[in-house]
Amino acid sequence: MAQNSILDGSEDEVDFPPNYYIYRVIDIMFVTFSISTLLLDWGFDIGAAYNHWHHDDYAWFTLTIIFMGSSSLAIMVVSLRWYIKDMANDNGPPASKFKWVARIFFLLLQLGPLVRYYDTLKFGLKSRMYWKRGDTQRQKQFYTWMLYEDADSVFLRMFECFMESAPQLILQLYILTQIQAADDSSKYGKTTRYLIFCGSITSLVSLAWGVMAYARGCRFTQLEKNNISLLGSSVIFLWHLFCLAARVTALVLFASCFRMVVMWVCLGHWAVMAICLLLFRAFKEACTSIFSEFLMSVVFGVVYIFVFLNYKDEPTRWKYMAYYTVWEIENVVLVVMFLFYADSAVWYYIPAVVFHIVAFAVGLVFMGIYYTQLHPTKYALPTLSLPGEQNNLTQPPEDTHQANQTEL
């Protein structure tokens, strides 16, 4: 296969970047889209906060700012910890004094994720440049450094999604349910509803993209495993997009009747998930201490409020069946409670319930398509080597992905 075909993905749909150490156009597009969804999400959240302040809705303004600020601070601390930890790794990306100053500066501005994405693109593009020059040693070096940043950025993005985008999405949709057409148009006009709706869609897309990027990134750094194809990545995105839409719809409908009680529902689900992960010692092999296991269980417990992510390299069929069974039973209870207690005259009374059912069904269909047709185990890992070389692959340093993520 020609080099350009591999690079541009025109002939080989399945990406095996660690095997070829080639940073392709599709990889650039993934990072660029990740940056775009992140900035859009932030922009709409800032716009929503300003809108609530402008309309004297100080409670909603406060909640919006809390969700934004708490996630940003948490990501800043985690990212800084990982930067410090990487200093002890001689194989990691180098960092000059100027770069450290820049890192601290952007972290204080709560722009840490953008720094990670910038470094991912920088190392990837330099690897691509050396590939074109035929300097395979430098190509592999920069590609390995790109893997460091990519592995950390996808995990931090997922962390940000479920700490900020998910609760923000529920809050803004809840606010939409409280805004009626009969309200004073000078305060709640069409523009306000339109901006809140667009921000909600952006948050939903950001959530689904974050989960897909994390799933793709997990295989991206593992040489012994096939990577997820472009079509497979698209189906994973659609699977989680519809399942997340169904979950959020159920929570918002419940919140429209019971307001802050929905927080207790989420806290209860999170506590049960975190306790189960601790009792089953889910992260025993991946973590180096009980404290690390506790932190990972807490983080994944938050994620499990909305989606299931596999935490071990083992078959997932029964895990998904068990999770989504409990997950949908909980959703059905929330929706039924809404039907019993809500005013049937509200415009979303039936449409929202129908949407929940359809979205969940479509999500399951996409999940089935992925696991039966597009899962990486469905095709064999090729043994191609770089032109003029033997296929002597170099395993990226172990702490590029697993160590950082298990040492929160």
C-alpha positions as CSV (number, residue, x, y, z in Angstrom):
1,M,0.0,0.0,0.0
2,A,1.3,3.4,-0.9
3,Q,2.3,5.8,1.8
4,N,-0.2,8.5,0.7
5,S,-3.0,6.0,0.9
6,I,-2.2,5.2,4.4
7,L,-1.8,8.8,5.3
8,D,-5.0,10.1,3.8
9,G,-7.1,7.0,4.7
10,S,-8.2,6.7,1.1
11,E,-7.6,3.0,0.8
12,D,-7.3,1.7,4.4
13,E,-10.4,2.6,6.4
14,V,-9.0,1.0,9.6
15,D,-6.3,3.1,11.2
16,F,-3.3,1.4,12.7
17,P,-1.2,4.5,13.6
18,P,1.0,2.9,16.3
19,N,2.1,0.3,13.8
20,Y,2.9,2.8,11.0
21,Y,3.7,5.8,13.2
22,I,1.9,7.9,10.6
23,Y,-0.1,10.9,11.7
24,R,-2.9,11.1,9.1
25,V,-5.3,13.7,7.9
26,I,-8.1,12.0,9.7
27,D,-6.2,12.2,13.0
28,I,-5.8,16.0,12.5
29,M,-9.5,16.3,11.8
30,F,-10.4,14.4,15.0
31,V,-8.4,16.7,17.2
32,T,-9.6,19.8,15.3
33,F,-13.2,18.8,15.8
34,S,-12.6,18.1,19.4
35,I,-11.2,21.6,19.9
36,S,-14.2,23.0,18.0
37,T,-16.8,21.2,20.1
38,L,-15.0,22.2,23.3
39,L,-14.9,25.9,22.3
40,L,-18.6,25.9,21.2
41,D,-19.6,24.2,24.5
42,W,-17.7,26.8,26.5
43,G,-19.1,29.6,24.4
44,F,-22.7,28.6,24.8
45,D,-22.2,28.0,28.5
46,I,-20.8,31.5,29.0
47,G,-23.6,32.9,26.9
48,A,-26.2,31.0,29.0
49,A,-24.6,32.4,32.2
50,Y,-24.7,35.9,30.9
51,N,-28.3,35.5,29.8
52,H,-29.4,34.3,33.3
53,W,-27.6,37.2,34.9
54,H,-29.1,39.7,32.5
55,H,-32.5,38.4,33.3
56,D,-31.9,38.5,37.0
57,D,-32.1,34.7,37.3
58,Y,-29.3,34.5,39.9
59,A,-30.0,30.9,41.0
60,W,-29.6,29.6,37.4
61,F,-26.6,31.9,36.9
62,T,-25.0,30.5,40.0
63,L,-25.6,26.9,39.1
64,T,-24.2,27.5,35.6
65,I,-21.1,29.1,36.9
66,I,-20.6,26.3,39.6
67,F,-20.8,23.6,36.9
68,M,-18.3,25.5,34.7
69,G,-15.9,26.5,37.5
70,S,-15.8,23.2,39.5
71,S,-14.9,21.1,36.4
72,S,-12.3,23.6,35.2
73,L,-10.6,23.6,38.6
74,A,-10.6,19.8,38.8
75,I,-9.1,19.5,35.3
76,M,-6.5,22.1,36.1
77,V,-5.4,20.2,39.2
78,V,-5.4,16.8,37.5
79,S,-3.6,18.1,34.4
80,L,-0.9,19.8,36.5
81,R,-0.4,16.6,38.5
82,W,0.2,14.7,35.3
83,Y,2.6,17.3,34.0
84,I,4.6,17.0,37.2
85,K,4.5,13.2,37.1
86,D,5.7,13.2,33.5
87,M,8.9,15.0,34.6
88,A,10.2,11.8,36.0
89,N,9.8,10.0,32.7
90,D,12.8,10.4,30.4
91,N,10.8,9.1,27.4
92,G,8.1,11.7,27.8
93,P,7.7,15.0,25.8
94,P,10.4,17.5,26.8
95,A,9.4,20.8,28.5
96,S,11.5,23.9,28.7
97,K,11.2,26.5,31.4
98,F,9.3,28.7,28.9
99,K,6.9,25.9,28.2
100,W,6.3,25.4,31.9
101,V,5.5,29.0,32.4
102,A,3.1,28.8,29.4
103,R,1.5,25.7,30.9
104,I,0.9,27.4,34.3
105,F,-0.4,30.5,32.6
106,F,-3.0,28.7,30.5
107,L,-3.9,26.4,33.4
108,L,-4.6,29.4,35.6
109,L,-6.8,30.7,32.8
110,Q,-8.7,27.4,32.9
111,L,-7.5,26.6,29.3
112,G,-5.6,23.5,30.1
113,P,-7.4,21.2,27.6
114,L,-6.5,23.5,24.8
115,V,-2.8,23.2,25.7
116,R,-3.1,19.4,25.6
117,Y,-4.8,19.6,22.2
118,Y,-2.2,22.0,20.9
119,D,0.7,19.7,21.9
120,T,-1.1,16.7,20.4
121,L,-1.3,18.5,17.1
122,K,2.2,19.9,17.3
123,F,3.8,16.6,17.9
124,G,1.6,14.8,15.4
125,L,2.3,17.4,12.6
126,K,6.1,17.2,13.3
127,S,5.9,13.4,13.1
128,R,4.1,13.7,9.8
129,M,6.8,16.2,8.6
130,Y,9.6,13.8,9.4
131,W,7.7,11.0,7.8
132,K,7.6,12.9,4.5
133,R,11.4,13.5,4.9
134,G,12.0,9.8,5.4
135,D,13.5,10.4,8.9
136,T,11.7,7.4,10.6
137,Q,13.6,7.8,13.9
138,R,12.4,11.3,14.5
139,Q,9.0,10.4,13.1
140,K,8.6,7.7,15.7
141,Q,9.9,9.9,18.5
142,F,7.4,12.7,17.8
143,Y,4.6,10.2,17.2
144,T,5.3,8.7,20.7
145,W,5.1,12.1,22.2
146,M,1.9,12.7,20.4
147,L,0.5,9.6,22.0
148,Y,1.4,10.9,25.4
149,E,-0.7,14.1,24.9
150,D,-3.5,12.4,23.0
151,A,-4.0,9.7,25.7
152,D,-4.2,12.4,28.5
153,S,-6.3,14.8,26.4
154,V,-9.1,12.3,25.6
155,F,-9.3,11.3,29.3
156,L,-9.4,14.9,30.5
157,R,-12.0,15.7,27.9
158,M,-14.2,12.8,29.0
159,F,-13.7,14.0,32.6
160,E,-14.7,17.5,31.7
161,C,-17.8,16.3,29.8
162,F,-19.3,14.4,32.7
163,M,-18.4,17.0,35.3
164,E,-19.5,20.0,33.2
165,S,-21.4,19.3,30.0
166,A,-23.7,16.6,31.4
167,P,-25.0,18.6,34.4
168,Q,-25.1,21.8,32.3
169,L,-27.2,20.0,29.7
170,I,-29.7,18.8,32.3
171,L,-29.8,22.3,33.9
172,Q,-30.4,24.2,30.6
173,L,-33.0,21.8,29.3
174,Y,-34.8,22.0,32.7
175,I,-34.8,25.8,32.3
176,L,-36.4,25.4,28.9
177,T,-39.2,23.3,30.4
178,Q,-39.9,26.2,32.8
179,I,-40.0,28.8,30.1
180,Q,-43.6,29.0,28.7
181,A,-44.8,30.8,25.7
182,A,-47.0,33.0,27.9
183,D,-44.0,34.4,29.7
184,D,-43.0,38.1,29.3
185,S,-41.4,38.1,25.9
186,S,-39.0,40.9,26.9
187,K,-37.5,38.5,29.4
188,Y,-38.0,35.1,27.8
189,G,-38.1,35.8,24.1
190,K,-37.4,33.4,21.2
191,T,-33.8,34.4,21.2
192,T,-33.3,33.2,24.8
193,R,-35.0,29.8,24.1
194,Y,-33.0,29.4,20.8
195,L,-29.7,30.1,22.5
196,I,-30.5,27.6,25.4
197,F,-31.6,25.0,22.9
198,C,-28.5,25.4,20.7
199,G,-26.3,25.2,23.8
200,S,-28.0,22.0,24.9
201,I,-27.4,20.4,21.5
202,T,-23.8,21.4,21.6
203,S,-23.4,19.9,25.1
204,L,-25.0,16.7,23.9
205,V,-22.7,16.4,20.9
206,S,-19.7,17.2,23.1
207,L,-20.7,14.4,25.5
208,A,-21.1,11.8,22.7
209,W,-17.9,13.0,21.0
210,G,-16.0,12.8,24.3
211,V,-17.0,9.2,24.9
212,M,-16.2,8.2,21.4
213,A,-12.8,9.9,21.5
214,Y,-12.0,8.2,24.7
215,A,-13.0,4.7,23.3
216,R,-10.9,5.4,20.2
217,G,-8.0,6.8,22.2
218,C,-7.9,3.7,24.4
219,R,-7.0,1.6,21.4
220,F,-5.0,4.3,19.7
221,T,-2.1,3.7,22.1
222,Q,-2.2,-0.2,22.2
223,L,0.1,-1.7,19.6
224,E,-1.3,-5.2,20.1
225,K,-4.9,-4.2,19.3
226,N,-6.7,-3.2,16.2
227,N,-7.8,0.4,16.2
228,I,-11.4,1.6,15.6
229,S,-12.2,2.4,12.0
230,L,-13.6,5.7,10.9
231,L,-17.0,4.1,10.3
232,G,-16.8,2.4,13.7
233,S,-16.0,5.7,15.4
234,S,-19.0,7.3,13.7
235,V,-21.3,4.5,14.9
236,I,-20.0,4.7,18.4
237,F,-20.7,8.5,18.3
238,L,-24.3,7.9,17.2
239,W,-24.8,5.1,19.7
240,H,-23.9,7.3,22.6
241,L,-25.5,10.4,21.1
242,F,-29.0,8.7,21.2
243,C,-28.5,6.9,24.4
244,L,-27.3,10.0,26.2
245,A,-30.3,11.9,24.7
246,A,-32.6,9.3,26.1
247,R,-31.0,9.4,29.5
248,V,-31.0,13.2,29.7
249,T,-34.6,13.4,28.5
250,A,-35.7,11.1,31.4
251,L,-33.8,13.1,34.0
252,V,-35.1,16.5,32.7
253,L,-38.7,15.3,32.6
254,F,-38.4,14.1,36.1
255,A,-36.7,17.4,37.2
256,S,-39.5,19.4,35.5
257,C,-41.9,18.0,38.2
258,F,-39.6,17.3,41.2
259,R,-36.9,20.0,40.7
260,M,-33.9,19.4,42.9
261,V,-34.9,15.8,43.7
262,V,-33.2,14.8,40.5
263,M,-29.9,15.6,42.1
264,W,-30.6,13.0,44.7
265,V,-31.4,10.5,42.0
266,C,-28.1,11.2,40.3
267,L,-26.2,11.1,43.6
268,G,-27.8,7.8,44.5
269,H,-26.9,6.3,41.1
270,W,-23.3,7.6,41.4
271,A,-22.9,6.2,44.9
272,V,-24.2,2.8,44.0
273,M,-21.9,2.6,40.9
274,A,-18.8,3.8,42.8
275,I,-19.4,1.4,45.7
276,C,-19.9,-1.5,43.3
277,L,-16.6,-0.6,41.5
278,L,-14.8,-0.5,44.9
279,L,-16.3,-3.8,46.1
280,F,-15.4,-5.6,42.9
281,R,-11.9,-4.0,43.0
282,A,-12.5,-3.0,39.4
283,F,-9.2,-1.0,39.2
284,K,-7.0,-3.3,41.3
285,E,-4.8,-4.2,38.4
286,A,-4.6,-0.7,36.9
287,C,-4.0,1.3,40.1
288,T,-1.0,1.3,42.4
289,S,-2.8,2.1,45.7
290,I,-6.2,1.9,47.4
291,F,-6.5,5.7,47.2
292,S,-6.0,5.5,43.4
293,E,-8.7,2.8,43.2
294,F,-11.0,5.0,45.2
295,L,-10.5,8.0,43.0
296,M,-11.0,6.0,39.8
297,S,-14.2,4.5,41.2
298,V,-15.5,8.0,42.1
299,V,-14.7,9.3,38.6
300,F,-16.2,6.3,36.8
301,G,-19.2,6.4,39.1
302,V,-20.0,9.9,37.8
303,V,-19.6,8.7,34.2
304,Y,-21.9,5.7,34.9
305,I,-24.8,8.1,35.7
306,F,-25.0,8.6,32.0
307,V,-23.1,5.9,30.1
308,F,-21.1,2.7,30.6
309,L,-17.4,2.6,29.8
310,N,-15.5,-0.7,30.0
311,Y,-12.8,-0.5,32.6
312,K,-11.1,-3.9,31.9
313,D,-9.8,-5.6,28.8
314,E,-12.3,-8.3,28.8
315,P,-15.7,-9.3,27.1
316,T,-18.3,-6.6,27.7
317,R,-21.5,-8.2,26.5
318,W,-22.9,-9.1,29.9
319,K,-21.7,-5.9,31.5
320,Y,-23.6,-3.8,28.9
321,M,-26.7,-5.9,29.2
322,A,-26.7,-5.5,33.0
323,Y,-25.9,-1.8,32.9
324,Y,-28.4,-0.8,30.3
325,T,-31.1,-3.0,31.9
326,V,-30.8,-1.2,35.2
327,W,-30.2,2.1,33.4
328,E,-33.5,1.9,31.4
329,I,-35.6,0.6,34.3
330,E,-34.5,3.7,36.2
331,N,-35.3,5.9,33.1
332,V,-38.8,4.3,32.8
333,V,-39.5,5.0,36.5
334,L,-38.5,8.7,36.0
335,V,-40.6,9.0,32.9
336,V,-43.7,7.4,34.5
337,M,-43.3,9.6,37.5
338,F,-43.4,12.6,35.1
339,L,-46.5,11.3,33.4
340,F,-48.3,10.9,36.7
341,Y,-47.4,14.3,38.2
342,A,-46.9,16.6,35.2
343,D,-49.5,18.9,33.7
344,S,-50.6,17.1,30.6
345,A,-51.2,20.5,28.9
346,V,-47.4,21.3,28.6
347,W,-46.3,21.1,25.0
348,Y,-43.6,18.4,25.6
349,Y,-45.9,16.0,27.6
350,I,-46.2,13.3,24.9
351,P,-43.4,14.3,22.4
352,A,-40.7,14.1,25.1
353,V,-41.8,10.7,26.2
354,V,-41.9,9.4,22.6
355,F,-38.5,10.9,21.9
356,H,-37.0,9.1,24.9
357,I,-38.3,5.7,23.7
358,V,-37.2,6.3,20.1
359,A,-33.8,7.6,21.1
360,F,-33.1,4.7,23.4
361,A,-34.2,2.2,20.7
362,V,-32.0,3.9,18.0
363,G,-29.1,4.0,20.4
364,L,-29.3,0.2,21.0
365,V,-29.5,-0.4,17.3
366,F,-26.3,1.5,16.7
367,M,-24.6,-0.3,19.6
368,G,-25.7,-3.7,18.0
369,I,-24.3,-2.6,14.7
370,Y,-21.0,-1.7,16.2
371,Y,-20.5,-4.9,18.1
372,T,-21.7,-7.2,15.4
373,Q,-20.2,-5.5,12.4
374,L,-17.6,-2.9,13.2
375,H,-15.8,-3.9,16.4
376,P,-12.0,-4.1,15.9
377,T,-11.9,-7.8,16.6
378,K,-13.9,-8.3,13.4
379,Y,-10.8,-7.8,11.3
380,A,-7.2,-8.9,11.5
381,L,-4.2,-6.8,12.4
382,P,-1.9,-6.4,9.4
383,T,1.8,-6.8,9.6
384,L,2.9,-4.0,7.3
385,S,6.0,-2.2,8.2
386,L,7.3,1.2,7.2
387,P,8.9,1.4,3.8
388,G,12.5,0.1,3.9
389,E,12.2,-1.2,7.5
390,Q,11.4,-4.4,9.3
391,N,8.3,-4.5,11.4
392,N,10.1,-3.9,14.7
393,L,7.5,-1.9,16.6
394,T,8.3,0.1,19.6
395,Q,5.8,0.0,22.5
396,P,4.9,3.5,23.7
397,P,5.9,4.1,27.3
398,E,3.4,2.4,29.6
399,D,2.6,5.6,31.6
400,T,1.5,7.5,28.5
401,H,-2.1,6.4,29.1
402,Q,-2.7,3.9,31.9
403,A,-0.4,5.3,34.6
404,N,-1.6,8.9,34.3
405,Q,-5.3,7.9,34.2
406,T,-5.0,5.6,37.2
407,E,-3.1,8.1,39.2
408,L,-5.6,10.9,39.4
